[in-house]
Amino acid sequence: MTQAQKISLFLLRVVLGWMYLYAGVTKIIDQEWSAAGYLRSAKTFSAFYQWLAGPGMLPVTNFVNEWGLTLLGLSLILGLFLRLSTTLGAVLMFLYYLPALSFPYPNAHAFIVDEHIIYIAALLVLGSFRSGHVWGLEEWCASLPICSRYPKLRQWLG
């Protein structure tokens, strides 16, 4: 991998990491924040999103949303556990994409592809290129005794 490729992967990883970290932390700090409004306005798979917004599920949905974004951001910034976090982050972004979709228009200025699809693609690129090994902590983590004892763990975590 060339130096320019390493720099590009590193910058993409850190910039996306900051975006997700900031989004998660601001949701955690704001005691009034809830995913209920977004979920209840779902245009696609509305029954599923209504269930996620129900009184029994909403606290779980909010917790997963807040902490999922925060941990994804930390993972990207630190370059640690990227294979797992980018996969789960892509799933989360797909779940964000579906409620806004009024096929084939996710919003007034997009046709099929909106920012969520771009985030999914970027996360998949970061995970598949093992970008945590580029100025991240995954190289160090891979050398820990637990990773040598359990090679599948190393494969999933990065």
N, C-alpha and C positions, 0 to 999 in steps of 0.2 A: 504494500500500500504506500502510495506516495505521501509526501509531507502535506501537500495541498488536500488530498483526500482525508488524511487524519484531522487536519484543521477543520475541514468542512463537517465531518462527522461529529467532532467535539463541539463545534459551535451549534449545530443543530440540536444535539443532545442537551446542552446547557440552556439554550434559549427555550426549547420546549419544556425542559424541566422547570425553569423559572415560571413559565406561564401556568403550568399545572400546580406547582407549589403555591403560587400566589392565589390561584382560583380556589384551592382547597382551604388554605389558611383563612382567607376572607370569609368563607362560608362557616368555618368553625367559630371564628370570632363574633360574627353577626348572629346574635341569639334569635333574631327574628327571621333568619333565612330558612326557607323550606323549599323543597322540590315540588310541593303540591300543585302550585299553579301551572308549572310547566307540564307536569304529568297529566293533570286534568284536562289540559287543552290539546291532548294528543289527537292527531288526525289519522294516524295509522296504528293498528293494533290497540285501539282505545280501551278495550276490555282489560288487556294486560296492564296497561299503564294506569287505569283506574284502580286496579287491584294493588299496584305498587303505591298508589296515593291513598289507599284505604287507611283507616285509623290504626289497624293492627300492624300494617307494613310500613307506614310512612316513617316512623322513627328509625327503622332498619334501613330504609331507602336513603334517608338523609345521612345517617352515619356512614354507610358505604360510599355515598357520593362525596362527602366532606373528606373522609380519611383516605378514600381511594385516590382522589386527586392529589392530596398532600403527599401520600407515600409514593405515588408515581413520580411526582416532581422531585422528591428527595432521591429516589432511585436513579432518575436520569441525571441529576446534578452530580451525584457521587459516582455514577458509573458502576452501580452495584445491583446485582439481581436483575439485569436488564431483560434477559430472555423471558422471565416470568412476568415482570412488570409491564413490558411493552405488549405482551399478549393480552394480559388483563386490561390494560389501558385501551387497546384497540377494541375489545369487547365493550368497554364502557362508552367509548366514543360512538360505536354503532348503536348502542342503546340510546344515546343522545340524539342520534341522527333520525331514527325512526319516528318519534312523535311529531317532529316538525314536517315530516315528508307528506306532501299531498301529491303523490306520484304523478308525473315525474319531476315535480317542482318542490325542492326542499324549502325554498324561500322565493321571494319575488324576483330575485336577481340571479337565480341559479337553475340549471337544468340537470337533474340527477346528482351532480357533484356540488357539494358545499364544503365549508371549512371542516366539518367532521370527517368527511372522506379524506381530505388532505391530511388531517391529524392521524387518521388510521394508517394511511400510506407511510407517513413519516415514522410512526412508531414501529411499523413492520420493517422498514429499512434499518432503523437503529437496532432492532433486535436481531435481524438476520445478518447484519454485518458485525455483530458482537462488538458494538461500539464502546462497551464498558471496558474493553481491553485497551482503548485509546485514551490514555490519560485519565483513567478511571480506576476504581478499586477492585475490579473483577480479577485482575491478574493476581493481586495479593490474596484475595478470597480463594481463588483456585488452588493456591499453594497451602492452604490450611489443612491440617490432618483430617478433619471431617470430610473434606471434599475428596481427598485421595482414598479414604475408606469407602465412600459412597459416590462412585463416579456418576451415577444417574442424577444425584443431587447437583453436582457441578454442571451437568448438561442442562438442567432446568434453570438453575440460578444464573448461569452465564458462562 
